[in-house]
Amino acid sequence: MKTLLACLSLLTLTYGNGLWAQDSSRGKTLFKTCVQCHGNSGEGKIEKSAPRIGGQHDWYIYSTLNLFKSGTRKNPDMNPYIANLTDQDFKDLAAYVSKL
Ligand code: HEC
């Protein structure tokens, strides 16, 4: 619970600063490791139990990736693919995926 609260307050602080600097072309490159499960357009894949994420709000994608990375939300399949990504990577991914 403490971790969750810390996460939420961190996110509130982040969003409080307004627009992020996002680079969706970088996000496109980063997304290449995600398509095997989430599909080229982020449409999701039933056989991988991977949900549709294309067109999702950028803030939701960004906050969810942080929850996975912090271990608050757990998914053993996905974790290896995001464990080494940075905060900027998450922002760029969110920018790209939200426009799919
Ligand atoms: C090995 C398959 C796999 C890979 C690779 C993968 N994911 Fe996932 N992803 C999943 C699964 C399965 C879930 C559902 C997790 C759960 O159980 O809640 C998920 C959930 C998500 C969610 C949350 C969706 C929601 O509606 O809450 C986001 C966002 C996401 N993935 C983004 C990514 C991104 C970005 C990448 C690439 C850096 C990636 N994933 C790579 C399998 C994968």
Backbone and ligand atoms as CSV (ligand in chain L), in Angstrom:
chain,resi,resn,atom,element,x,y,z
A,1,MET,N,N,0.834,-1.207,0.000
A,1,MET,CA,C,0.000,0.000,0.000
A,1,MET,C,C,0.869,1.257,0.000
A,2,LYS,N,N,1.932,1.221,0.817
A,2,LYS,CA,C,2.837,2.376,0.855
A,2,LYS,C,C,3.446,2.629,-0.515
A,3,THR,N,N,3.833,1.504,-1.174
A,3,THR,CA,C,4.457,1.639,-2.495
A,3,THR,C,C,3.470,2.270,-3.466
A,4,LEU,N,N,2.214,1.793,-3.376
A,4,LEU,CA,C,1.194,2.309,-4.283
A,4,LEU,C,C,1.006,3.808,-4.072
A,5,LEU,N,N,0.940,4.206,-2.808
A,5,LEU,CA,C,0.759,5.628,-2.504
A,5,LEU,C,C,1.945,6.435,-3.002
A,6,ALA,N,N,3.145,5.893,-2.801
A,6,ALA,CA,C,4.346,6.595,-3.258
A,6,ALA,C,C,4.287,6.760,-4.770
A,7,CYS,N,N,3.873,5.693,-5.451
A,7,CYS,CA,C,3.746,5.708,-6.908
A,7,CYS,C,C,2.770,6.785,-7.356
A,8,LEU,N,N,1.610,6.780,-6.712
A,8,LEU,CA,C,0.563,7.712,-7.114
A,8,LEU,C,C,0.999,9.157,-6.896
A,9,SER,N,N,1.680,9.404,-5.767
A,9,SER,CA,C,2.080,10.786,-5.536
A,9,SER,C,C,3.176,11.191,-6.512
A,10,LEU,N,N,4.030,10.227,-6.850
A,10,LEU,CA,C,5.071,10.503,-7.838
A,10,LEU,C,C,4.431,10.847,-9.184
A,11,LEU,N,N,3.424,10.059,-9.551
A,11,LEU,CA,C,2.757,10.284,-10.833
A,11,LEU,C,C,2.049,11.635,-10.831
A,12,THR,N,N,1.413,11.961,-9.707
A,12,THR,CA,C,0.725,13.241,-9.616
A,12,THR,C,C,1.720,14.379,-9.824
A,13,LEU,N,N,2.892,14.245,-9.187
A,13,LEU,CA,C,3.920,15.257,-9.352
A,13,LEU,C,C,4.329,15.375,-10.814
A,14,THR,N,N,4.516,14.206,-11.446
A,14,THR,CA,C,4.963,14.192,-12.840
A,14,THR,C,C,3.937,14.901,-13.734
A,15,TYR,N,N,2.652,14.544,-13.523
A,15,TYR,CA,C,1.611,15.124,-14.377
A,15,TYR,C,C,1.400,16.597,-14.067
A,16,GLY,N,N,1.674,16.957,-12.781
A,16,GLY,CA,C,1.514,18.341,-12.377
A,16,GLY,C,C,2.384,19.280,-13.202
A,17,ASN,N,N,3.458,18.740,-13.769
A,17,ASN,CA,C,4.356,19.571,-14.560
A,17,ASN,C,C,3.852,19.810,-15.978
A,18,GLY,N,N,2.695,19.259,-16.283
A,18,GLY,CA,C,2.135,19.521,-17.604
A,18,GLY,C,C,2.699,18.591,-18.647
A,19,LEU,N,N,2.860,19.106,-19.852
A,19,LEU,CA,C,3.251,18.256,-20.982
A,19,LEU,C,C,4.618,17.624,-20.794
A,20,TRP,N,N,4.732,16.378,-21.257
A,20,TRP,CA,C,6.034,15.722,-21.222
A,20,TRP,C,C,6.732,15.983,-22.543
A,21,ALA,N,N,8.037,15.856,-22.480
A,21,ALA,CA,C,8.756,15.820,-23.737
A,21,ALA,C,C,8.703,14.377,-24.237
A,22,GLN,N,N,7.993,14.176,-25.327
A,22,GLN,CA,C,7.822,12.813,-25.831
A,22,GLN,C,C,8.331,12.737,-27.254
A,23,ASP,N,N,8.853,11.570,-27.596
A,23,ASP,CA,C,9.352,11.368,-28.942
A,23,ASP,C,C,8.748,10.069,-29.470
A,24,SER,N,N,7.666,10.207,-30.226
A,24,SER,CA,C,6.970,8.991,-30.637
A,24,SER,C,C,7.750,8.191,-31.680
A,25,SER,N,N,8.715,8.828,-32.394
A,25,SER,CA,C,9.496,8.035,-33.350
A,25,SER,C,C,10.470,7.112,-32.595
A,26,ARG,N,N,10.962,7.591,-31.462
A,26,ARG,CA,C,11.755,6.705,-30.592
A,26,ARG,C,C,10.861,5.605,-30.052
A,27,GLY,N,N,9.636,5.976,-29.694
A,27,GLY,CA,C,8.668,5.010,-29.180
A,27,GLY,C,C,8.393,3.910,-30.179
A,28,LYS,N,N,8.356,4.289,-31.461
A,28,LYS,CA,C,8.103,3.314,-32.522
A,28,LYS,C,C,9.206,2.250,-32.540
A,29,THR,N,N,10.442,2.695,-32.421
A,29,THR,CA,C,11.571,1.765,-32.400
A,29,THR,C,C,11.496,0.859,-31.171
A,30,LEU,N,N,11.202,1.453,-30.020
A,30,LEU,CA,C,11.115,0.670,-28.782
A,30,LEU,C,C,9.978,-0.346,-28.851
A,31,PHE,N,N,8.907,0.018,-29.545
A,31,PHE,CA,C,7.721,-0.843,-29.586
A,31,PHE,C,C,7.982,-2.149,-30.353
A,32,LYS,N,N,9.073,-2.210,-31.128
A,32,LYS,CA,C,9.374,-3.437,-31.891
A,32,LYS,C,C,9.476,-4.674,-31.000
A,33,THR,N,N,9.903,-4.486,-29.742
A,33,THR,CA,C,10.007,-5.640,-28.838
A,33,THR,C,C,8.641,-6.026,-28.268
A,34,CYS,N,N,7.653,-5.203,-28.429
A,34,CYS,CA,C,6.328,-5.437,-27.832
A,34,CYS,C,C,5.366,-6.119,-28.798
A,35,VAL,N,N,5.639,-5.990,-30.126
A,35,VAL,CA,C,4.649,-6.427,-31.115
A,35,VAL,C,C,4.402,-7.939,-31.084
A,36,GLN,N,N,5.396,-8.717,-30.662
A,36,GLN,CA,C,5.190,-10.169,-30.622
A,36,GLN,C,C,3.993,-10.536,-29.742
A,37,CYS,N,N,3.738,-9.750,-28.729
A,37,CYS,CA,C,2.593,-10.019,-27.850
A,37,CYS,C,C,1.420,-9.070,-28.118
A,38,HIS,N,N,1.718,-7.787,-28.323
A,38,HIS,CA,C,0.627,-6.812,-28.433
A,38,HIS,C,C,0.216,-6.524,-29.876
A,39,GLY,N,N,0.961,-7.053,-30.854
A,39,GLY,CA,C,0.589,-6.841,-32.256
A,39,GLY,C,C,1.128,-5.533,-32.809
A,40,ASN,N,N,1.266,-5.480,-34.145
A,40,ASN,CA,C,1.842,-4.311,-34.821
A,40,ASN,C,C,1.099,-3.023,-34.541
A,41,SER,N,N,-0.218,-3.112,-34.411
A,41,SER,CA,C,-1.012,-1.905,-34.159
A,41,SER,C,C,-1.470,-1.843,-32.713
A,42,GLY,N,N,-0.842,-2.654,-31.870
A,42,GLY,CA,C,-1.245,-2.668,-30.466
A,42,GLY,C,C,-2.617,-3.275,-30.261
A,43,GLU,N,N,-3.022,-4.127,-31.219
A,43,GLU,CA,C,-4.387,-4.681,-31.161
A,43,GLU,C,C,-4.511,-5.825,-30.145
A,44,GLY,N,N,-3.377,-6.310,-29.646
A,44,GLY,CA,C,-3.406,-7.399,-28.660
A,44,GLY,C,C,-3.438,-8.759,-29.338
A,45,LYS,N,N,-3.082,-9.808,-28.581
A,45,LYS,CA,C,-3.114,-11.170,-29.139
A,45,LYS,C,C,-3.709,-12.105,-28.107
A,46,ILE,N,N,-4.783,-12.753,-28.498
A,46,ILE,CA,C,-5.473,-13.660,-27.585
A,46,ILE,C,C,-4.545,-14.776,-27.126
A,47,GLU,N,N,-3.762,-15.355,-28.076
A,47,GLU,CA,C,-2.924,-16.509,-27.727
A,47,GLU,C,C,-1.808,-16.136,-26.746
A,48,LYS,N,N,-1.503,-14.849,-26.638
A,48,LYS,CA,C,-0.492,-14.394,-25.671
A,48,LYS,C,C,-1.147,-13.787,-24.430
A,49,SER,N,N,-2.462,-13.794,-24.383
A,49,SER,CA,C,-3.215,-13.116,-23.310
A,49,SER,C,C,-2.806,-11.657,-23.177
A,50,ALA,N,N,-2.373,-11.081,-24.293
A,50,ALA,CA,C,-1.899,-9.695,-24.264
A,50,ALA,C,C,-3.030,-8.765,-24.712
A,51,PRO,N,N,-3.398,-7.807,-23.880
A,51,PRO,CA,C,-4.529,-6.946,-24.191
A,51,PRO,C,C,-4.235,-5.919,-25.279
A,52,ARG,N,N,-5.304,-5.387,-25.872
A,52,ARG,CA,C,-5.192,-4.272,-26.813
A,52,ARG,C,C,-4.662,-3.050,-26.051
A,53,ILE,N,N,-3.654,-2.392,-26.588
A,53,ILE,CA,C,-3.148,-1.176,-25.947
A,53,ILE,C,C,-3.091,-0.014,-26.940
A,54,GLY,N,N,-3.227,-0.310,-28.240
A,54,GLY,CA,C,-3.206,0.730,-29.266
A,54,GLY,C,C,-4.342,1.714,-29.022
A,55,GLY,N,N,-4.043,3.009,-29.075
A,55,GLY,CA,C,-5.068,4.028,-28.925
A,55,GLY,C,C,-5.429,4.309,-27.466
A,56,GLN,N,N,-4.798,3.580,-26.556
A,56,GLN,CA,C,-5.041,3.844,-25.128
A,56,GLN,C,C,-4.434,5.222,-24.782
A,57,HIS,N,N,-4.993,5.880,-23.770
A,57,HIS,CA,C,-4.444,7.185,-23.356
A,57,HIS,C,C,-2.970,7.062,-22.977
A,58,ASP,N,N,-2.194,8.064,-23.378
A,58,ASP,CA,C,-0.761,8.008,-23.082
A,58,ASP,C,C,-0.477,7.963,-21.573
A,59,TRP,N,N,-1.250,8.722,-20.795
A,59,TRP,CA,C,-0.996,8.740,-19.346
A,59,TRP,C,C,-1.265,7.373,-18.736
A,60,TYR,N,N,-2.233,6.640,-19.299
A,60,TYR,CA,C,-2.541,5.309,-18.759
A,60,TYR,C,C,-1.404,4.330,-19.087
A,61,ILE,N,N,-0.922,4.368,-20.319
A,61,ILE,CA,C,0.173,3.481,-20.717
A,61,ILE,C,C,1.405,3.775,-19.869
A,62,TYR,N,N,1.702,5.073,-19.725
A,62,TYR,CA,C,2.871,5.470,-18.947
A,62,TYR,C,C,2.742,5.015,-17.491
A,63,SER,N,N,1.598,5.273,-16.868
A,63,SER,CA,C,1.474,4.926,-15.441
A,63,SER,C,C,1.472,3.414,-15.264
A,64,THR,N,N,0.861,2.684,-16.222
A,64,THR,CA,C,0.819,1.224,-16.118
A,64,THR,C,C,2.216,0.620,-16.254
A,65,LEU,N,N,3.011,1.156,-17.183
A,65,LEU,CA,C,4.374,0.641,-17.346
A,65,LEU,C,C,5.166,0.859,-16.053
A,66,ASN,N,N,4.947,1.990,-15.404
A,66,ASN,CA,C,5.619,2.242,-14.123
A,66,ASN,C,C,5.161,1.266,-13.045
A,67,LEU,N,N,3.871,0.941,-13.058
A,67,LEU,CA,C,3.357,-0.011,-12.060
A,67,LEU,C,C,3.974,-1.388,-12.273
A,68,PHE,N,N,4.137,-1.788,-13.552
A,68,PHE,CA,C,4.782,-3.078,-13.839
A,68,PHE,C,C,6.243,-3.038,-13.383
A,69,LYS,N,N,6.923,-1.955,-13.721
A,69,LYS,CA,C,8.348,-1.879,-13.402
A,69,LYS,C,C,8.573,-1.894,-11.891
A,70,SER,N,N,7.715,-1.212,-11.152
A,70,SER,CA,C,7.883,-1.150,-9.693
A,70,SER,C,C,7.425,-2.442,-9.019
A,71,GLY,N,N,6.736,-3.318,-9.791
A,71,GLY,CA,C,6.270,-4.574,-9.217
A,71,GLY,C,C,4.913,-4.457,-8.532
A,72,THR,N,N,4.326,-3.256,-8.563
A,72,THR,CA,C,2.996,-3.066,-7.982
A,72,THR,C,C,1.978,-3.876,-8.778
A,73,ARG,N,N,2.123,-3.841,-10.096
A,73,ARG,CA,C,1.333,-4.707,-10.962
A,73,ARG,C,C,2.306,-5.728,-11.544
A,74,LYS,N,N,1.936,-7.002,-11.455
A,74,LYS,CA,C,2.898,-8.040,-11.828
A,74,LYS,C,C,2.473,-8.774,-13.100
A,75,ASN,N,N,3.422,-8.949,-13.981
A,75,ASN,CA,C,3.210,-9.833,-15.118
A,75,ASN,C,C,4.552,-10.427,-15.529
A,76,PRO,N,N,4.773,-11.701,-15.196
A,76,PRO,CA,C,6.078,-12.329,-15.439
A,76,PRO,C,C,6.445,-12.377,-16.922
A,77,ASP,N,N,5.457,-12.415,-17.835
A,77,ASP,CA,C,5.764,-12.470,-19.274
A,77,ASP,C,C,6.365,-11.160,-19.748
A,78,MET,N,N,5.790,-10.075,-19.253
A,78,MET,CA,C,6.165,-8.778,-19.775
A,78,MET,C,C,7.362,-8.162,-19.067
A,79,ASN,N,N,7.517,-8.466,-17.815
A,79,ASN,CA,C,8.558,-7.816,-17.010
A,79,ASN,C,C,9.950,-7.809,-17.631
A,80,PRO,N,N,10.420,-8.941,-18.209
A,80,PRO,CA,C,11.776,-8.916,-18.780
A,80,PRO,C,C,11.933,-7.876,-19.883
A,81,TYR,N,N,10.831,-7.557,-20.555
A,81,TYR,CA,C,10.915,-6.636,-21.692
A,81,TYR,C,C,10.930,-5.175,-21.259
A,82,ILE,N,N,10.486,-4.902,-20.048
A,82,ILE,CA,C,10.458,-3.489,-19.619
A,82,ILE,C,C,11.438,-3.196,-18.491
A,83,ALA,N,N,12.035,-4.268,-17.922
A,83,ALA,CA,C,12.891,-4.092,-16.736
A,83,ALA,C,C,14.010,-3.081,-16.974
A,84,ASN,N,N,14.575,-3.058,-18.189
A,84,ASN,CA,C,15.719,-2.178,-18.435
A,84,ASN,C,C,15.344,-0.882,-19.149
A,85,LEU,N,N,14.052,-0.638,-19.298
A,85,LEU,CA,C,13.642,0.600,-19.971
A,85,LEU,C,C,13.624,1.755,-18.966
A,86,THR,N,N,13.884,2.950,-19.486
A,86,THR,CA,C,13.949,4.135,-18.624
A,86,THR,C,C,12.609,4.875,-18.622
A,87,ASP,N,N,12.508,5.849,-17.757
A,87,ASP,CA,C,11.320,6.686,-17.681
A,87,ASP,C,C,11.044,7.364,-19.027
A,88,GLN,N,N,12.109,7.823,-19.673
A,88,GLN,CA,C,11.944,8.463,-20.987
A,88,GLN,C,C,11.438,7.449,-22.010
A,89,ASP,N,N,11.935,6.200,-21.939
A,89,ASP,CA,C,11.458,5.149,-22.844
A,89,ASP,C,C,9.943,4.978,-22.679
A,90,PHE,N,N,9.486,4.957,-21.431
A,90,PHE,CA,C,8.049,4.785,-21.159
A,90,PHE,C,C,7.237,5.937,-21.750
A,91,LYS,N,N,7.767,7.147,-21.623
A,91,LYS,CA,C,7.058,8.316,-22.168
A,91,LYS,C,C,6.978,8.228,-23.687
A,92,ASP,N,N,8.092,7.830,-24.310
A,92,ASP,CA,C,8.125,7.752,-25.774
A,92,ASP,C,C,7.225,6.614,-26.268
A,93,LEU,N,N,7.243,5.484,-25.563
A,93,LEU,CA,C,6.354,4.367,-25.910
A,93,LEU,C,C,4.896,4.810,-25.792
A,94,ALA,N,N,4.570,5.493,-24.693
A,94,ALA,CA,C,3.193,5.945,-24.461
A,94,ALA,C,C,2.749,6.878,-25.590
A,95,ALA,N,N,3.658,7.766,-26.014
A,95,ALA,CA,C,3.324,8.709,-27.080
A,95,ALA,C,C,3.015,7.963,-28.376
A,96,TYR,N,N,3.817,6.950,-28.674
A,96,TYR,CA,C,3.627,6.207,-29.928
A,96,TYR,C,C,2.383,5.321,-29.871
A,97,VAL,N,N,2.270,4.520,-28.813
A,97,VAL,CA,C,1.187,3.533,-28.727
A,97,VAL,C,C,-0.184,4.225,-28.654
A,98,SER,N,N,-0.252,5.381,-28.008
A,98,SER,CA,C,-1.541,6.073,-27.875
A,98,SER,C,C,-2.056,6.557,-29.228
A,99,LYS,N,N,-1.154,6.655,-30.218
A,99,LYS,CA,C,-1.584,7.136,-31.543
A,99,LYS,C,C,-1.851,5.995,-32.521
A,100,LEU,N,N,-1.705,4.767,-32.068
A,100,LEU,CA,C,-1.933,3.626,-32.974
A,100,LEU,C,C,-3.419,3.415,-33.193
L,1,HEC,C1,C,5.768,-11.688,-23.685
L,1,HEC,C2,C,4.572,-10.948,-24.048
L,1,HEC,C3,C,4.563,-9.451,-23.835
L,1,HEC,C4,C,5.497,-8.528,-24.256
L,1,HEC,C5,C,6.773,-8.762,-25.045
L,1,HEC,C6,C,4.995,-7.244,-23.850
L,1,HEC,N1,N,3.799,-7.381,-23.186
L,1,HEC,FE1,FE,2.624,-5.888,-22.432
L,1,HEC,N2,N,1.373,-7.227,-21.645
L,1,HEC,C7,C,1.461,-8.609,-21.796
L,1,HEC,C8,C,0.416,-9.244,-21.020
L,1,HEC,C9,C,0.167,-10.743,-20.934
L,1,HEC,C10,C,-0.306,-8.215,-20.374
L,1,HEC,C11,C,-1.484,-8.360,-19.409
L,1,HEC,C12,C,-0.862,-8.238,-18.045
L,1,HEC,C13,C,-1.730,-8.589,-16.901
L,1,HEC,O1,O,-1.783,-9.750,-16.569
L,1,HEC,O2,O,-2.318,-7.689,-16.313
L,1,HEC,C14,C,0.312,-6.955,-20.798
L,1,HEC,C15,C,-0.117,-5.701,-20.398
L,1,HEC,C16,C,0.374,-4.510,-20.884
L,1,HEC,C17,C,-0.160,-3.199,-20.577
L,1,HEC,C18,C,-1.358,-2.900,-19.699
L,1,HEC,C19,C,-2.628,-2.910,-20.522
L,1,HEC,C20,C,-3.852,-2.517,-19.735
L,1,HEC,O3,O,-4.911,-2.338,-20.350
L,1,HEC,O4,O,-3.803,-2.374,-18.512
L,1,HEC,C21,C,0.617,-2.297,-21.221
L,1,HEC,C22,C,0.463,-0.771,-21.223
L,1,HEC,C23,C,1.644,-3.025,-21.936
L,1,HEC,N3,N,1.459,-4.367,-21.709
L,1,HEC,C24,C,2.642,-2.460,-22.698
L,1,HEC,C25,C,3.719,-3.177,-23.234
L,1,HEC,C26,C,4.848,-2.546,-23.880
L,1,HEC,C27,C,5.002,-1.042,-24.113
L,1,HEC,C28,C,5.705,-3.551,-24.236
L,1,HEC,C29,C,7.061,-3.452,-24.904
L,1,HEC,C30,C,8.057,-2.659,-24.216
L,1,HEC,C31,C,5.100,-4.798,-23.837
L,1,HEC,N4,N,3.902,-4.527,-23.225
L,1,HEC,C32,C,5.651,-6.046,-24.069
L,1,HEC,C33,C,2.395,-9.282,-22.567
L,1,HEC,C34,C,3.511,-8.718,-23.149
